[in-house]
Amino acid sequence: MPLIEKIVALVIAAACLVMLVRLVMGERRRYRLDRAVIGHWQRASTWVVKTWRWRVSKKKAAKEAQAVINRARTRGDWEGNVFRPKSFQKPDNKPRKPVDRD
């Protein structure tokens, strides 16, 4: 029998055993067991969702950062560590003067 079939059979057997034990328990213990199982399930599913979303957002942020870096390389001039976008220059390629707002 392949390994997958054995694992599925084991999971089904464990579920049946848990349901049998749950039938034998009293009402209070059954309620506490149900609450504990639901709590663990919610925490585990929340962790899985947060982990998945974190990985996706991390990949998206890296992709966006790379796109910004590529745009900065091609849409302006670098003078040392100063970036001068082409859109800030006059048509004759002279830099604009700052506006005096006094």
PASEZA-202271 format. One record per atom (N, C-alpha, C): residue in three letters; x, y, z; chain. Coordinates in steps of 0.02 Angstrom, whole numbers, plus 32768, in hexadecimal, padded with zeros to 4 digits. Example, Ala and Ser with C-alpha at 12.3 -4.5 7.8 and 13.67 -1.06 7.14 Angstrom:
% residues 2
rec resn: ALA; X: 8294; Y: 7EE4; Z: 8186; chain: A
rec resn: ALA; X: 8267; Y: 7F1F; Z: 8186; chain: A
rec resn: ALA; X: 8294; Y: 7F5B; Z: 8186; chain: A
rec resn: SER; X: 8282; Y: 7F90; Z: 8162; chain: A
rec resn: SER; X: 82AC; Y: 7FCB; Z: 8165; chain: A
rec resn: SER; X: 8285; Y: 8002; Z: 818A; chain: A
***
This chain:
% residues 102
rec resn: MET; X: 802B; Y: 7FC5; Z: 8000; chain: A
rec resn: MET; X: 8000; Y: 8000; Z: 8000; chain: A
rec resn: MET; X: 802D; Y: 803E; Z: 8000; chain: A
rec resn: PRO; X: 8021; Y: 806E; Z: 7FD4; chain: A
rec resn: PRO; X: 804A; Y: 80AA; Z: 7FD2; chain: A
rec resn: PRO; X: 8045; Y: 80D3; Z: 8012; chain: A
rec resn: LEU; X: 8076; Y: 80FD; Z: 801C; chain: A
rec resn: LEU; X: 807B; Y: 8124; Z: 805A; chain: A
rec resn: LEU; X: 803F; Y: 8153; Z: 8062; chain: A
rec resn: ILE; X: 8027; Y: 8172; Z: 802D; chain: A
rec resn: ILE; X: 7FEF; Y: 81A1; Z: 8031; chain: A
rec resn: ILE; X: 7FB1; Y: 817E; Z: 804C; chain: A
rec resn: GLU; X: 7FA3; Y: 8143; Z: 8033; chain: A
rec resn: GLU; X: 7F68; Y: 811E; Z: 804A; chain: A
rec resn: GLU; X: 7F6F; Y: 810D; Z: 8094; chain: A
rec resn: LYS; X: 7FAA; Y: 80FC; Z: 80AA; chain: A
rec resn: LYS; X: 7FB4; Y: 80ED; Z: 80F1; chain: A
rec resn: LYS; X: 7FA8; Y: 812A; Z: 811C; chain: A
rec resn: ILE; X: 7FC0; Y: 8164; Z: 8104; chain: A
rec resn: ILE; X: 7FB7; Y: 81A2; Z: 812B; chain: A
rec resn: ILE; X: 7F6E; Y: 81B4; Z: 812F; chain: A
rec resn: VAL; X: 7F4A; Y: 81AF; Z: 80F7; chain: A
rec resn: VAL; X: 7F02; Y: 81BE; Z: 80F7; chain: A
rec resn: VAL; X: 7EDD; Y: 818F; Z: 8125; chain: A
rec resn: ALA; X: 7EED; Y: 814F; Z: 8123; chain: A
rec resn: ALA; X: 7ECD; Y: 811E; Z: 814F; chain: A
rec resn: ALA; X: 7EDB; Y: 812E; Z: 8198; chain: A
rec resn: LEU; X: 7F18; Y: 8143; Z: 81A8; chain: A
rec resn: LEU; X: 7F2A; Y: 8154; Z: 81EC; chain: A
rec resn: LEU; X: 7F04; Y: 8192; Z: 8204; chain: A
rec resn: VAL; X: 7EFC; Y: 81C4; Z: 81D9; chain: A
rec resn: VAL; X: 7ED8; Y: 8200; Z: 81EC; chain: A
rec resn: VAL; X: 7E8E; Y: 81F0; Z: 81F8; chain: A
rec resn: ILE; X: 7E71; Y: 81C6; Z: 81CE; chain: A
rec resn: ILE; X: 7E2B; Y: 81B3; Z: 81D7; chain: A
rec resn: ILE; X: 7E22; Y: 818B; Z: 8217; chain: A
rec resn: ALA; X: 7E50; Y: 815D; Z: 8225; chain: A
rec resn: ALA; X: 7E4C; Y: 8136; Z: 8263; chain: A
rec resn: ALA; X: 7E52; Y: 8163; Z: 82A0; chain: A
rec resn: ALA; X: 7E7F; Y: 8194; Z: 829E; chain: A
rec resn: ALA; X: 7E87; Y: 81C2; Z: 82D7; chain: A
rec resn: ALA; X: 7E48; Y: 81EB; Z: 82E0; chain: A
rec resn: ALA; X: 7E29; Y: 8202; Z: 82AA; chain: A
rec resn: ALA; X: 7DEB; Y: 8229; Z: 82AF; chain: A
rec resn: ALA; X: 7DB3; Y: 81FF; Z: 82CD; chain: A
rec resn: CYS; X: 7DAE; Y: 81C0; Z: 82B8; chain: A
rec resn: CYS; X: 7D7B; Y: 8194; Z: 82D4; chain: A
rec resn: CYS; X: 7D87; Y: 8188; Z: 831F; chain: A
rec resn: LEU; X: 7DC5; Y: 8180; Z: 8332; chain: A
rec resn: LEU; X: 7DD6; Y: 8175; Z: 8378; chain: A
rec resn: LEU; X: 7DC4; Y: 81B3; Z: 83A2; chain: A
rec resn: VAL; X: 7DD3; Y: 81EE; Z: 8389; chain: A
rec resn: VAL; X: 7DC2; Y: 822C; Z: 83AC; chain: A
rec resn: VAL; X: 7D77; Y: 8233; Z: 83B4; chain: A
rec resn: MET; X: 7D51; Y: 8223; Z: 837E; chain: A
rec resn: MET; X: 7D08; Y: 8228; Z: 8383; chain: A
rec resn: MET; X: 7CEC; Y: 81F5; Z: 83B4; chain: A
rec resn: LEU; X: 7D0A; Y: 81BA; Z: 83B8; chain: A
rec resn: LEU; X: 7CF3; Y: 8187; Z: 83E7; chain: A
rec resn: LEU; X: 7D01; Y: 819E; Z: 842F; chain: A
rec resn: VAL; X: 7D3C; Y: 81B8; Z: 843B; chain: A
rec resn: VAL; X: 7D4C; Y: 81D1; Z: 847F; chain: A
rec resn: VAL; X: 7D1E; Y: 820B; Z: 8490; chain: A
rec resn: ARG; X: 7D0F; Y: 8236; Z: 8460; chain: A
rec resn: ARG; X: 7CE3; Y: 826F; Z: 846C; chain: A
rec resn: ARG; X: 7C9D; Y: 8258; Z: 8480; chain: A
rec resn: LEU; X: 7C85; Y: 8221; Z: 8464; chain: A
rec resn: LEU; X: 7C43; Y: 8207; Z: 8476; chain: A
rec resn: LEU; X: 7C40; Y: 81EE; Z: 84BE; chain: A
rec resn: VAL; X: 7C78; Y: 81D5; Z: 84D6; chain: A
rec resn: VAL; X: 7C7B; Y: 81B9; Z: 8519; chain: A
rec resn: VAL; X: 7C80; Y: 81EF; Z: 854F; chain: A
rec resn: MET; X: 7C9B; Y: 8229; Z: 853C; chain: A
rec resn: MET; X: 7CA6; Y: 825F; Z: 856C; chain: A
rec resn: MET; X: 7C65; Y: 827D; Z: 8585; chain: A
rec resn: GLY; X: 7C6B; Y: 829E; Z: 85BD; chain: A
rec resn: GLY; X: 7C32; Y: 82C5; Z: 85D7; chain: A
rec resn: GLY; X: 7C2B; Y: 8306; Z: 85B0; chain: A
rec resn: GLU; X: 7BF3; Y: 8328; Z: 85C0; chain: A
rec resn: GLU; X: 7BE3; Y: 8365; Z: 859A; chain: A
rec resn: GLU; X: 7C17; Y: 839B; Z: 85A4; chain: A
rec resn: ARG; X: 7C2E; Y: 83A7; Z: 85E1; chain: A
rec resn: ARG; X: 7C5F; Y: 83DC; Z: 85EF; chain: A
rec resn: ARG; X: 7CA3; Y: 83CE; Z: 85CD; chain: A
rec resn: ARG; X: 7CBA; Y: 8392; Z: 85D3; chain: A
rec resn: ARG; X: 7CFA; Y: 8381; Z: 85B4; chain: A
rec resn: ARG; X: 7CF6; Y: 8384; Z: 8568; chain: A
rec resn: ARG; X: 7CBD; Y: 836E; Z: 854D; chain: A
rec resn: ARG; X: 7CB3; Y: 8371; Z: 8504; chain: A
rec resn: ARG; X: 7CB4; Y: 83BA; Z: 84ED; chain: A
rec resn: TYR; X: 7C93; Y: 83E6; Z: 8513; chain: A
rec resn: TYR; X: 7C93; Y: 842D; Z: 8502; chain: A
rec resn: TYR; X: 7CD9; Y: 844A; Z: 8504; chain: A
rec resn: ARG; X: 7D00; Y: 8439; Z: 8539; chain: A
rec resn: ARG; X: 7D45; Y: 8452; Z: 853F; chain: A
rec resn: ARG; X: 7D71; Y: 8438; Z: 8506; chain: A
rec resn: LEU; X: 7D68; Y: 83F8; Z: 84F5; chain: A
rec resn: LEU; X: 7D8E; Y: 83DA; Z: 84BE; chain: A
rec resn: LEU; X: 7D7D; Y: 83FD; Z: 847C; chain: A
rec resn: ASP; X: 7D3D; Y: 8408; Z: 8470; chain: A
rec resn: ASP; X: 7D28; Y: 842A; Z: 8433; chain: A
rec resn: ASP; X: 7D45; Y: 8470; Z: 842F; chain: A
rec resn: ARG; X: 7D43; Y: 8496; Z: 8465; chain: A
rec resn: ARG; X: 7D5E; Y: 84DA; Z: 8466; chain: A
rec resn: ARG; X: 7DAA; Y: 84D8; Z: 845A; chain: A
rec resn: ALA; X: 7DCC; Y: 84A9; Z: 8479; chain: A
rec resn: ALA; X: 7E15; Y: 84A4; Z: 8470; chain: A
rec resn: ALA; X: 7E26; Y: 8494; Z: 8427; chain: A
rec resn: VAL; X: 7E02; Y: 8464; Z: 840A; chain: A
rec resn: VAL; X: 7E10; Y: 8451; Z: 83C4; chain: A
rec resn: VAL; X: 7E02; Y: 848C; Z: 8396; chain: A
rec resn: ILE; X: 7DCA; Y: 84AF; Z: 83A1; chain: A
rec resn: ILE; X: 7DB9; Y: 84E8; Z: 8376; chain: A
rec resn: ILE; X: 7DED; Y: 851F; Z: 837E; chain: A
rec resn: GLY; X: 7E03; Y: 852C; Z: 83BC; chain: A
rec resn: GLY; X: 7E37; Y: 855E; Z: 83C8; chain: A
rec resn: GLY; X: 7E78; Y: 854E; Z: 83A5; chain: A
rec resn: HIS; X: 7E8E; Y: 850F; Z: 83AA; chain: A
rec resn: HIS; X: 7ECC; Y: 84FB; Z: 8388; chain: A
rec resn: HIS; X: 7EC4; Y: 84FF; Z: 833D; chain: A
rec resn: TRP; X: 7E8B; Y: 84EB; Z: 8323; chain: A
rec resn: TRP; X: 7E7F; Y: 84EF; Z: 82DB; chain: A
rec resn: TRP; X: 7E81; Y: 8537; Z: 82C3; chain: A
rec resn: GLN; X: 7E61; Y: 8565; Z: 82E7; chain: A
rec resn: GLN; X: 7E61; Y: 85AB; Z: 82D3; chain: A
rec resn: GLN; X: 7EA7; Y: 85C9; Z: 82D5; chain: A
rec resn: ARG; X: 7ECD; Y: 85B9; Z: 8309; chain: A
rec resn: ARG; X: 7F12; Y: 85D3; Z: 830D; chain: A
rec resn: ARG; X: 7F3D; Y: 85B8; Z: 82D5; chain: A
rec resn: ALA; X: 7F36; Y: 8578; Z: 82C7; chain: A
rec resn: ALA; X: 7F5E; Y: 855A; Z: 8291; chain: A
rec resn: ALA; X: 7F4B; Y: 8577; Z: 824D; chain: A
rec resn: SER; X: 7F0B; Y: 857F; Z: 823F; chain: A
rec resn: SER; X: 7EF6; Y: 859A; Z: 81FF; chain: A
rec resn: SER; X: 7F0A; Y: 85E3; Z: 81F8; chain: A
rec resn: THR; X: 7F05; Y: 8609; Z: 822F; chain: A
rec resn: THR; X: 7F1B; Y: 864F; Z: 822E; chain: A
rec resn: THR; X: 7F65; Y: 8653; Z: 821F; chain: A
rec resn: TRP; X: 7F8D; Y: 8629; Z: 823E; chain: A
rec resn: TRP; X: 7FD5; Y: 8628; Z: 8233; chain: A
rec resn: TRP; X: 7FE5; Y: 8618; Z: 81EA; chain: A
rec resn: VAL; X: 7FC2; Y: 85E6; Z: 81CE; chain: A
rec resn: VAL; X: 7FCE; Y: 85D4; Z: 8188; chain: A
rec resn: VAL; X: 7FBD; Y: 860E; Z: 815A; chain: A
rec resn: VAL; X: 7F84; Y: 862F; Z: 8166; chain: A
rec resn: VAL; X: 7F70; Y: 8667; Z: 813B; chain: A
rec resn: VAL; X: 7FA1; Y: 86A0; Z: 8142; chain: A
rec resn: LYS; X: 7FB5; Y: 86B1; Z: 817F; chain: A
rec resn: LYS; X: 7FE5; Y: 86E8; Z: 8189; chain: A
rec resn: LYS; X: 8028; Y: 86D9; Z: 8167; chain: A
rec resn: THR; X: 803E; Y: 869C; Z: 816E; chain: A
rec resn: THR; X: 807E; Y: 8688; Z: 814F; chain: A
rec resn: THR; X: 8079; Y: 868D; Z: 8103; chain: A
rec resn: TRP; X: 8042; Y: 8675; Z: 80E7; chain: A
rec resn: TRP; X: 803A; Y: 8678; Z: 809F; chain: A
rec resn: TRP; X: 8038; Y: 86C0; Z: 8087; chain: A
rec resn: ARG; X: 8011; Y: 86EA; Z: 80A8; chain: A
rec resn: ARG; X: 800B; Y: 8730; Z: 8094; chain: A
rec resn: ARG; X: 804D; Y: 8755; Z: 809C; chain: A
rec resn: TRP; X: 8073; Y: 8744; Z: 80D1; chain: A
rec resn: TRP; X: 80B4; Y: 8765; Z: 80DC; chain: A
rec resn: TRP; X: 80E3; Y: 8755; Z: 80A3; chain: A
rec resn: ARG; X: 80E5; Y: 8716; Z: 808F; chain: A
rec resn: ARG; X: 8112; Y: 8702; Z: 8058; chain: A
rec resn: ARG; X: 80FE; Y: 8725; Z: 8017; chain: A
rec resn: VAL; X: 80BC; Y: 8728; Z: 800A; chain: A
rec resn: VAL; X: 80A4; Y: 8747; Z: 7FCD; chain: A
rec resn: VAL; X: 80B5; Y: 8792; Z: 7FCE; chain: A
rec resn: SER; X: 80A8; Y: 87B3; Z: 8007; chain: A
rec resn: SER; X: 80B5; Y: 87FB; Z: 800A; chain: A
rec resn: SER; X: 8100; Y: 8809; Z: 8007; chain: A
rec resn: LYS; X: 8129; Y: 87DD; Z: 8023; chain: A
rec resn: LYS; X: 8172; Y: 87E6; Z: 801F; chain: A
rec resn: LYS; X: 818A; Y: 87E2; Z: 7FD7; chain: A
rec resn: LYS; X: 8170; Y: 87B1; Z: 7FB2; chain: A
rec resn: LYS; X: 8182; Y: 87AB; Z: 7F6B; chain: A
rec resn: LYS; X: 816A; Y: 87E7; Z: 7F43; chain: A
rec resn: LYS; X: 812D; Y: 87FE; Z: 7F52; chain: A
rec resn: LYS; X: 8112; Y: 8837; Z: 7F2E; chain: A
rec resn: LYS; X: 813B; Y: 8876; Z: 7F3D; chain: A
rec resn: ALA; X: 814E; Y: 8880; Z: 7F7C; chain: A
rec resn: ALA; X: 8176; Y: 88BA; Z: 7F8E; chain: A
rec resn: ALA; X: 81BB; Y: 88B9; Z: 7F6C; chain: A
rec resn: ALA; X: 81D9; Y: 887F; Z: 7F69; chain: A
rec resn: ALA; X: 821A; Y: 8879; Z: 7F47; chain: A
rec resn: ALA; X: 8213; Y: 8888; Z: 7EFC; chain: A
rec resn: LYS; X: 81DD; Y: 8871; Z: 7EDE; chain: A
rec resn: LYS; X: 81D1; Y: 887E; Z: 7E97; chain: A
rec resn: LYS; X: 81C6; Y: 88C8; Z: 7E8B; chain: A
rec resn: GLU; X: 819F; Y: 88E8; Z: 7EB5; chain: A
rec resn: GLU; X: 8192; Y: 8930; Z: 7EAE; chain: A
rec resn: GLU; X: 81D2; Y: 8959; Z: 7EB9; chain: A
rec resn: ALA; X: 81FA; Y: 8946; Z: 7EEA; chain: A
rec resn: ALA; X: 8239; Y: 896A; Z: 7EF7; chain: A
rec resn: ALA; X: 8267; Y: 8964; Z: 7EBA; chain: A
rec resn: GLN; X: 826A; Y: 8929; Z: 7E9D; chain: A
rec resn: GLN; X: 8294; Y: 8920; Z: 7E62; chain: A
rec resn: GLN; X: 827B; Y: 894A; Z: 7E28; chain: A
rec resn: ALA; X: 8238; Y: 894F; Z: 7E21; chain: A
rec resn: ALA; X: 821C; Y: 8978; Z: 7DEB; chain: A
rec resn: ALA; X: 822D; Y: 89C2; Z: 7DF5; chain: A
rec resn: VAL; X: 822A; Y: 89D9; Z: 7E33; chain: A
rec resn: VAL; X: 823B; Y: 8A1F; Z: 7E42; chain: A
rec resn: VAL; X: 8285; Y: 8A2C; Z: 7E34; chain: A
rec resn: ILE; X: 82AF; Y: 89FD; Z: 7E46; chain: A
rec resn: ILE; X: 82F7; Y: 8A05; Z: 7E3A; chain: A
rec resn: ILE; X: 8304; Y: 8A08; Z: 7DEF; chain: A
rec resn: ASN; X: 82E3; Y: 89DD; Z: 7DC9; chain: A
rec resn: ASN; X: 82ED; Y: 89DD; Z: 7D80; chain: A
rec resn: ASN; X: 82D4; Y: 8A1E; Z: 7D60; chain: A
rec resn: ARG; X: 829B; Y: 8A38; Z: 7D79; chain: A
rec resn: ARG; X: 8282; Y: 8A77; Z: 7D5E; chain: A
rec resn: ARG; X: 82B3; Y: 8AB0; Z: 7D6F; chain: A
rec resn: ALA; X: 82CF; Y: 8AAF; Z: 7DAA; chain: A
rec resn: ALA; X: 82FE; Y: 8AE4; Z: 7DBE; chain: A
rec resn: ALA; X: 833D; Y: 8AE2; Z: 7D94; chain: A
rec resn: ARG; X: 8351; Y: 8AA8; Z: 7D80; chain: A
rec resn: ARG; X: 838E; Y: 8AA1; Z: 7D57; chain: A
rec resn: ARG; X: 8384; Y: 8ABD; Z: 7D11; chain: A
rec resn: THR; X: 8346; Y: 8ABA; Z: 7CF8; chain: A
rec resn: THR; X: 833B; Y: 8ACD; Z: 7CB3; chain: A
rec resn: THR; X: 831A; Y: 8B11; Z: 7CA9; chain: A
rec resn: ARG; X: 82FC; Y: 8B2E; Z: 7CDC; chain: A
rec resn: ARG; X: 82D5; Y: 8B6B; Z: 7CD2; chain: A
rec resn: ARG; X: 82F6; Y: 8BAA; Z: 7CED; chain: A
rec resn: GLY; X: 8336; Y: 8BAA; Z: 7CF3; chain: A
rec resn: GLY; X: 8357; Y: 8BE5; Z: 7D0C; chain: A
rec resn: GLY; X: 83A2; Y: 8BDE; Z: 7D0B; chain: A
rec resn: ASP; X: 83C3; Y: 8C10; Z: 7D26; chain: A
rec resn: ASP; X: 840C; Y: 8C10; Z: 7D29; chain: A
rec resn: ASP; X: 8423; Y: 8C0C; Z: 7D72; chain: A
rec resn: TRP; X: 8458; Y: 8BE7; Z: 7D7C; chain: A
rec resn: TRP; X: 8476; Y: 8BE1; Z: 7DBE; chain: A
rec resn: TRP; X: 84B7; Y: 8C0A; Z: 7DBF; chain: A
rec resn: GLU; X: 84BC; Y: 8C35; Z: 7DF0; chain: A
rec resn: GLU; X: 84FA; Y: 8C5B; Z: 7DFC; chain: A
rec resn: GLU; X: 8512; Y: 8C48; Z: 7E41; chain: A
rec resn: GLY; X: 853D; Y: 8C17; Z: 7E44; chain: A
rec resn: GLY; X: 8551; Y: 8BFC; Z: 7E85; chain: A
rec resn: GLY; X: 8517; Y: 8BD4; Z: 7EA1; chain: A
rec resn: ASN; X: 84FF; Y: 8BE8; Z: 7EDC; chain: A
rec resn: ASN; X: 84C5; Y: 8BC6; Z: 7EF9; chain: A
rec resn: ASN; X: 8486; Y: 8BF1; Z: 7EF3; chain: A
rec resn: VAL; X: 8487; Y: 8C24; Z: 7EC9; chain: A
rec resn: VAL; X: 844E; Y: 8C50; Z: 7EBE; chain: A
rec resn: VAL; X: 842C; Y: 8C3D; Z: 7E7C; chain: A
rec resn: PHE; X: 83EC; Y: 8C32; Z: 7E80; chain: A
rec resn: PHE; X: 83C4; Y: 8C20; Z: 7E45; chain: A
rec resn: PHE; X: 839F; Y: 8C5D; Z: 7E2C; chain: A
rec resn: ARG; X: 83A6; Y: 8C6C; Z: 7DED; chain: A
rec resn: ARG; X: 8384; Y: 8CA5; Z: 7DCE; chain: A
rec resn: ARG; X: 8356; Y: 8C89; Z: 7D96; chain: A
rec resn: PRO; X: 8315; Y: 8C86; Z: 7DA4; chain: A
rec resn: PRO; X: 82E7; Y: 8C6C; Z: 7D71; chain: A
rec resn: PRO; X: 82E5; Y: 8C99; Z: 7D34; chain: A
rec resn: LYS; X: 82DA; Y: 8C7A; Z: 7CFB; chain: A
rec resn: LYS; X: 82D6; Y: 8CA0; Z: 7CBD; chain: A
rec resn: LYS; X: 8298; Y: 8CCD; Z: 7CBC; chain: A
rec resn: SER; X: 8264; Y: 8CBA; Z: 7CDF; chain: A
rec resn: SER; X: 8227; Y: 8CE3; Z: 7CE0; chain: A
rec resn: SER; X: 8231; Y: 8D23; Z: 7D07; chain: A
rec resn: PHE; X: 8265; Y: 8D2A; Z: 7D2F; chain: A
rec resn: PHE; X: 8272; Y: 8D66; Z: 7D55; chain: A
rec resn: PHE; X: 829E; Y: 8D97; Z: 7D2F; chain: A
rec resn: GLN; X: 82B3; Y: 8D84; Z: 7CF4; chain: A
rec resn: GLN; X: 82E0; Y: 8DAF; Z: 7CCE; chain: A
rec resn: GLN; X: 82B9; Y: 8DD6; Z: 7C99; chain: A
rec resn: LYS; X: 82D2; Y: 8E11; Z: 7C8A; chain: A
rec resn: LYS; X: 82B4; Y: 8E39; Z: 7C54; chain: A
rec resn: LYS; X: 82C4; Y: 8E18; Z: 7C11; chain: A
rec resn: PRO; X: 82A1; Y: 8E2D; Z: 7BDE; chain: A
rec resn: PRO; X: 82AE; Y: 8E0D; Z: 7B9C; chain: A
rec resn: PRO; X: 82F6; Y: 8E14; Z: 7B86; chain: A
rec resn: ASP; X: 8319; Y: 8E48; Z: 7B9C; chain: A
rec resn: ASP; X: 835F; Y: 8E4F; Z: 7B88; chain: A
rec resn: ASP; X: 838E; Y: 8E2C; Z: 7BB9; chain: A
rec resn: ASN; X: 8372; Y: 8DFE; Z: 7BE1; chain: A
rec resn: ASN; X: 8397; Y: 8DD4; Z: 7C10; chain: A
rec resn: ASN; X: 83BA; Y: 8DFA; Z: 7C48; chain: A
rec resn: LYS; X: 83A2; Y: 8E37; Z: 7C57; chain: A
rec resn: LYS; X: 83BB; Y: 8E5B; Z: 7C91; chain: A
rec resn: LYS; X: 838E; Y: 8E4C; Z: 7CCC; chain: A
rec resn: PRO; X: 83AC; Y: 8E40; Z: 7D06; chain: A
rec resn: PRO; X: 8382; Y: 8E33; Z: 7D40; chain: A
rec resn: PRO; X: 8358; Y: 8E70; Z: 7D53; chain: A
rec resn: ARG; X: 831D; Y: 8E64; Z: 7D6E; chain: A
rec resn: ARG; X: 82F1; Y: 8E9A; Z: 7D83; chain: A
rec resn: ARG; X: 830B; Y: 8EBA; Z: 7DC2; chain: A
rec resn: LYS; X: 82FB; Y: 8EF9; Z: 7DCB; chain: A
rec resn: LYS; X: 830B; Y: 8F1B; Z: 7E0A; chain: A
rec resn: LYS; X: 82D1; Y: 8F0F; Z: 7E3A; chain: A
rec resn: PRO; X: 82DF; Y: 8F09; Z: 7E7A; chain: A
rec resn: PRO; X: 82A9; Y: 8F03; Z: 7EAB; chain: A
rec resn: PRO; X: 8280; Y: 8F43; Z: 7EAC; chain: A
rec resn: VAL; X: 8241; Y: 8F3D; Z: 7EBA; chain: A
rec resn: VAL; X: 8214; Y: 8F76; Z: 7EBE; chain: A
rec resn: VAL; X: 821B; Y: 8F96; Z: 7F02; chain: A
rec resn: ASP; X: 8223; Y: 8FD8; Z: 7F05; chain: A
rec resn: ASP; X: 822A; Y: 8FFC; Z: 7F45; chain: A
rec resn: ASP; X: 81E3; Y: 900D; Z: 7F5C; chain: A
rec resn: ARG; X: 81CF; Y: 8FF3; Z: 7F95; chain: A
rec resn: ARG; X: 818A; Y: 8FFB; Z: 7FAD; chain: A
rec resn: ARG; X: 8184; Y: 902C; Z: 7FE7; chain: A
rec resn: ASP; X: 81A8; Y: 9063; Z: 7FE5; chain: A
rec resn: ASP; X: 81A3; Y: 9095; Z: 801C; chain: A
rec resn: ASP; X: 816C; Y: 90C6; Z: 8011; chain: A
***
